[in-house]
């Protein structure tokens, strides 16, 4: 009697080692991957070596500065990403019904949000998530979320590639504004280039320095501004603007109410067609804590209701 030829069983590579490899490939760094996974660097290096030994291929090239994928490593990474994401999502769905978000949630937000509408937003979130406690940090500093043990931060503007997970939750239009009394004394600018003859209230930490950049059909317009007042605090700039000391370029979330009440006027809207992205960022890891997921979901659905913000 002829028996079918038996195929020799080959055990699959350890799933945890595959996860570690994917994380290292995403960060292009063993140390950053180890930090996000909460593991010693030596353990991560050893697990990578075990995986390469099990597969019989070299997946990574290691140098003193960075880690890069070999051609085989790139192919393996591309094949592993989606199945791992599906497995993690399946686990999340399975366990979500069995537990509710709970624990201390440490949140960092910029000063621009440290006012009543956002604090009311926080209050509604706590009402709907009775098991969560919040520790709120209001600062314009970009805190190191891992070092400072921050669960989630809200950031305005373009993000640098920091290895954090980012999810856009809203947008923030901007406006060029001044008090009506200022325009009565100095007149209205007809073009951004006119701003060189005006007193401009400048935000100290603006990434373009003393230049204000405006989008225009023929290409961006750059204007080097000057004025009687500058500050690293948006509220101080708003108060100076309302007191008639000059023109400020500000996110609408700062001045929406003042515009509606007529205490401020917006000019050159055709040159301020800008919407800053508002993003929730949180440390990368093998899974997103339920308390973070709940807060980010809540932000995406409710944050645009704050005056001056718009849906993502």
C-alpha positions as CSV (number, residue, x, y, z in Angstrom):
1,X,0.0,0.0,0.0
2,X,1.3,3.5,-0.9
3,X,1.0,6.1,1.7
4,X,1.0,9.8,0.8
5,X,4.3,11.5,1.5
6,X,4.2,13.4,4.8
7,X,5.2,17.0,4.8
8,X,7.5,17.8,7.7
9,X,5.9,20.3,10.1
10,X,7.8,23.5,10.6
11,X,6.7,25.6,13.6
12,X,5.8,29.2,12.9
13,X,8.1,32.0,14.2
14,X,7.1,33.3,17.6
15,X,4.4,35.9,17.2
16,X,5.9,38.2,19.9
17,X,9.2,38.2,18.0
18,X,7.4,39.2,14.8
19,X,5.7,42.0,16.6
20,X,9.0,43.3,17.9
21,X,10.5,43.1,14.4
22,X,7.6,45.2,13.0
23,X,8.0,47.8,15.7
24,X,11.7,48.1,15.1
25,X,11.1,48.4,11.3
26,X,8.5,51.2,11.9
27,X,10.8,53.2,14.2
28,X,14.1,52.3,12.3
29,X,15.6,52.1,15.8
30,X,16.0,49.3,18.3
31,X,16.1,51.7,21.3
32,X,12.9,53.6,20.3
33,X,11.1,50.3,19.7
34,X,12.2,49.0,23.0
35,X,11.0,52.1,24.8
36,X,7.6,51.9,23.1
37,X,7.3,48.2,24.0
38,X,8.5,48.7,27.5
39,X,11.3,46.2,27.0
40,X,15.1,46.3,27.6
41,X,17.1,47.0,24.5
42,X,19.1,43.8,25.0
43,X,15.9,41.8,25.0
44,X,14.7,43.3,21.8
45,X,18.1,42.7,20.1
46,X,18.1,39.1,21.3
47,X,14.5,38.4,20.1
48,X,15.4,39.8,16.7
49,X,18.3,37.5,16.5
50,X,16.1,34.5,17.4
51,X,13.6,35.5,14.7
52,X,16.3,35.8,12.0
53,X,17.7,32.4,13.1
54,X,14.2,30.8,12.9
55,X,13.6,32.2,9.5
56,X,17.1,31.6,8.2
57,X,17.4,35.1,6.7
58,X,18.9,38.5,7.6
59,X,16.1,40.9,8.2
60,X,17.9,44.0,9.4
61,X,21.2,45.9,8.8
62,X,22.4,47.4,12.1
63,X,24.7,50.4,12.3
64,X,25.6,52.7,15.2
65,X,23.1,55.3,14.1
66,X,20.1,53.5,12.6
67,X,18.6,50.2,11.6
68,X,17.5,49.5,8.0
69,X,15.6,46.6,6.4
70,X,17.3,44.2,4.0
71,X,15.4,43.4,0.8
72,X,14.1,40.2,2.5
73,X,13.3,42.2,5.6
74,X,11.3,44.7,3.6
75,X,9.2,41.9,2.0
76,X,8.6,40.2,5.4
77,X,7.7,43.6,7.0
78,X,5.1,44.3,4.3
79,X,3.5,40.8,4.7
80,X,3.4,41.0,8.5
81,X,1.9,44.5,9.1
82,X,-1.7,43.9,8.1
83,X,-2.1,40.4,9.7
84,X,-0.7,41.8,13.0
85,X,-3.1,44.8,12.9
86,X,-6.0,42.5,12.2
87,X,-5.1,40.2,15.2
88,X,-4.7,43.2,17.5
89,X,-8.1,44.6,16.4
90,X,-9.7,41.2,16.9
91,X,-8.4,41.1,20.4
92,X,-9.6,44.7,21.1
93,X,-13.1,43.9,19.8
94,X,-13.3,40.7,21.8
95,X,-12.3,42.4,25.1
96,X,-13.9,45.8,24.7
97,X,-17.4,44.5,25.6
98,X,-16.0,43.0,28.8
99,X,-14.4,46.2,30.2
100,X,-15.0,49.9,30.3
101,X,-12.3,52.6,30.1
102,X,-10.9,53.4,33.5
103,X,-7.9,54.8,35.3
104,X,-5.9,58.0,35.3
105,X,-5.7,59.7,31.9
106,X,-2.9,62.3,31.7
107,X,-3.6,64.9,28.9
108,X,-1.4,67.7,27.6
109,X,-3.2,70.5,25.7
110,X,-1.9,73.9,24.3
111,X,-2.8,77.1,26.1
112,X,-5.2,77.9,23.2
113,X,-7.5,75.2,24.6
114,X,-7.2,76.2,28.3
115,X,-10.5,78.0,28.4
116,X,-14.2,77.4,29.2
117,X,-15.4,75.6,26.0
118,X,-12.7,72.9,26.2
119,X,-13.1,72.5,30.0
120,X,-16.8,71.9,29.4
121,X,-15.8,69.3,26.8
122,X,-13.6,67.6,29.4
123,X,-16.5,67.7,31.8
124,X,-18.8,66.0,29.3
125,X,-16.2,63.3,28.7
126,X,-16.0,62.6,32.5
127,X,-19.8,62.4,32.7
128,X,-19.8,59.7,30.0
129,X,-16.8,57.8,31.4
130,X,-17.3,57.6,35.2
131,X,-14.3,55.3,35.8
132,X,-11.8,57.7,34.3
133,X,-9.8,60.4,36.2
134,X,-8.0,63.2,34.3
135,X,-4.7,65.0,35.0
136,X,-4.7,68.0,32.6
137,X,-1.5,69.8,31.6
138,X,-2.0,73.2,29.9
139,X,1.3,74.2,28.2
140,X,2.6,75.2,24.8
141,X,5.7,73.1,25.4
142,X,5.9,69.9,23.3
143,X,6.4,67.5,26.2
144,X,8.2,64.2,25.8
145,X,5.1,62.0,26.2
146,X,7.0,58.9,27.2
147,X,9.4,60.7,29.6
148,X,6.6,62.7,31.2
149,X,4.2,59.7,31.3
150,X,1.6,61.6,29.2
151,X,-1.2,59.4,27.7
152,X,-2.3,61.8,25.0
153,X,-1.6,65.3,23.8
154,X,-3.5,67.7,21.5
155,X,-1.3,69.6,19.1
156,X,-2.0,72.3,16.5
157,X,-0.2,72.6,13.2
158,X,2.0,70.4,11.1
159,X,3.6,67.5,13.1
160,X,7.2,66.4,12.8
161,X,7.8,62.7,12.5
162,X,8.4,61.8,16.2
163,X,7.5,58.1,16.3
164,X,4.2,59.0,18.0
165,X,0.8,57.9,16.7
166,X,-1.2,60.8,15.4
167,X,-4.9,61.1,14.6
168,X,-6.4,64.3,13.2
169,X,-9.5,65.3,15.3
170,X,-10.3,68.8,14.0
171,X,-9.0,71.7,12.1
172,X,-8.6,75.3,13.2
173,X,-9.1,78.1,10.6
174,X,-7.0,81.3,11.2
175,X,-7.8,85.0,10.7
176,X,-6.0,88.3,10.5
177,X,-7.7,90.4,13.1
178,X,-7.6,93.8,14.9
179,X,-9.9,95.9,17.0
180,X,-12.2,98.3,15.0
181,X,-10.6,101.2,16.8
182,X,-7.2,100.3,15.4
183,X,-8.5,100.2,11.8
184,X,-10.2,103.6,12.3
185,X,-6.8,105.1,13.2
186,X,-4.5,103.2,10.8
187,X,-6.8,102.1,8.0
188,X,-7.4,98.7,6.5
189,X,-4.7,96.8,4.7
190,X,-5.6,95.9,1.1
191,X,-2.8,93.3,0.6
192,X,-0.5,91.4,2.9
193,X,2.4,93.7,1.7
194,X,0.6,96.6,3.4
195,X,1.3,95.0,6.8
196,X,4.9,96.4,6.8
197,X,3.2,99.8,7.5
198,X,1.1,98.4,10.4
199,X,1.8,97.5,14.0
200,X,1.7,93.7,14.0
201,X,1.3,91.7,17.2
202,X,3.8,88.8,16.9
203,X,3.7,85.3,18.4
204,X,7.2,84.6,19.6
205,X,7.3,80.9,18.8
206,X,6.1,81.2,15.2
207,X,8.1,78.7,13.1
208,X,8.8,81.3,10.3
209,X,10.3,83.9,12.7
210,X,9.3,87.5,12.1
211,X,7.8,86.5,8.7
212,X,4.1,86.0,8.2
213,X,3.4,83.7,5.2
214,X,0.1,84.0,3.3
215,X,-1.1,81.6,0.5
216,X,-1.9,83.4,-2.8
217,X,-2.8,82.3,-6.3
218,X,0.6,83.3,-7.7
219,X,2.5,81.7,-4.9
220,X,2.9,82.4,-1.2
221,X,3.4,86.0,0.0
222,X,6.0,86.6,2.8
223,X,5.9,89.7,4.9
224,X,8.5,90.7,7.6
225,X,6.4,92.3,10.3
226,X,7.1,94.5,13.3
227,X,5.1,96.1,16.0
228,X,4.8,97.3,19.6
229,X,4.2,94.0,21.2
230,X,5.1,90.3,21.0
231,X,4.5,87.4,23.3
232,X,4.6,83.6,23.5
233,X,1.1,83.6,25.0
234,X,-2.0,83.7,22.7
235,X,-4.2,85.2,25.4
236,X,-1.8,88.1,25.9
237,X,-1.7,88.7,22.1
238,X,-5.5,88.7,22.0
239,X,-5.8,91.2,24.8
240,X,-3.3,93.5,23.1
241,X,-5.2,93.2,19.9
242,X,-8.6,94.0,21.6
243,X,-6.9,97.0,23.2
244,X,-6.1,98.4,19.8
245,X,-2.4,97.9,19.7
246,X,-2.2,96.2,16.4
247,X,-3.1,93.4,14.0
248,X,-2.7,89.7,14.9
249,X,-2.9,86.5,13.0
250,X,-4.7,84.0,15.2
251,X,-6.6,80.7,15.2
252,X,-10.4,81.4,15.2
253,X,-10.7,79.4,18.4
254,X,-9.1,82.4,20.1
255,X,-11.3,85.1,18.7
256,X,-14.5,83.6,17.4
257,X,-16.6,85.2,20.1
258,X,-14.9,88.6,19.8
259,X,-15.6,88.6,16.0
260,X,-19.3,87.7,16.5
261,X,-19.6,90.5,19.1
262,X,-17.9,93.1,16.9
263,X,-15.0,93.6,19.2
264,X,-12.6,92.4,16.5
265,X,-12.7,92.6,12.7
266,X,-11.1,90.1,10.2
267,X,-9.3,91.4,7.1
268,X,-7.8,89.9,4.0
269,X,-9.8,86.7,4.2
270,X,-8.7,85.7,0.7
271,X,-5.1,85.5,2.0
272,X,-5.9,83.7,5.2
273,X,-7.5,80.6,3.7
274,X,-5.5,78.5,6.2
275,X,-6.7,75.7,8.5
276,X,-4.3,74.3,11.0
277,X,-4.7,70.6,11.6
278,X,-5.5,69.7,15.2
279,X,-4.2,66.2,16.1
280,X,-4.3,63.8,19.0
281,X,-0.9,62.2,19.5
282,X,0.0,59.4,21.8
283,X,2.9,57.0,22.3
284,X,3.2,54.0,20.0
285,X,2.9,50.6,21.6
286,X,1.6,47.1,21.0
287,X,-1.9,48.3,21.8
288,X,-3.8,51.5,22.5
289,X,-5.2,51.7,26.1
290,X,-9.0,51.8,26.2
291,X,-8.9,55.1,28.1
292,X,-6.8,56.7,25.3
293,X,-9.0,55.3,22.5
294,X,-12.2,56.5,24.3
295,X,-10.8,60.0,24.7
296,X,-9.5,60.3,21.1
297,X,-12.9,58.9,19.7
298,X,-14.7,61.5,21.9
299,X,-12.5,64.3,20.6
300,X,-13.0,63.4,17.0
301,X,-16.8,63.5,17.4
302,X,-17.2,66.4,19.8
303,X,-14.1,68.7,19.6
304,X,-15.2,70.4,16.3
305,X,-18.3,71.7,18.3
306,X,-16.0,74.1,20.1
307,X,-16.4,77.6,18.6
308,X,-13.6,78.3,16.1
309,X,-12.9,74.7,15.4
310,X,-14.1,72.6,12.4
311,X,-14.3,68.9,11.6
312,X,-11.1,67.2,10.5
